[in-house]
Amino acid sequence: MATQEIRFVELSPAAMGSLLAGDLVAARASTGVELGELFVGDRAKWLWGYRLKQLEDHPEDAVWIARVVVAEPEGVVVGYAGFHGGPDERGMVEVGYTVDPAYQRRGYATAMLGAMLERVAGEPAVRVVRASISPDNVGSLATVAKFGFVQVGDQWDDEDGLELLFELPVK
């Protein structure tokens, strides 16, 4: 399958606040793209609340987190992706990506992860990229395998349950 062409659109705090409130009209106006129900479901609302709090505490993380993913040249929104924050003391960043179910199995997760890896390749402070994935998420497990991520352990997440931890050195 050919690599999908995508672009990222910033989700400003105002857009995240609109999404948290379930106001797609205001969020669409703020981002300039046609956001759908994926962005206002319970899981997404939890995420936007979490990210808004994160930005209050760490405004410098704004350049790392939450982007809308738009397929090109169609201009259709296929999901969202970003890092969980800037590099930690180890030089690690963690990726996160969600593909709208209507667009799954078309290569968009691969395109998202590839673009995020390209972004960190030029960041001197980043030495390793992490992905935490549910053992049941066969699609994401296959996606990280394509890029050579290696399982380094597991963890329990209060929100998501058991997650397998994968890492990929950047340099």
Summary of the structure (lengths in Angstrom):
residues: 171
radius of gyration: 15.5
end to end distance: 27.5
largest distance: 42.0
contacts: 501
relative contact order: 0.14
helix: 39%
strand: 30%
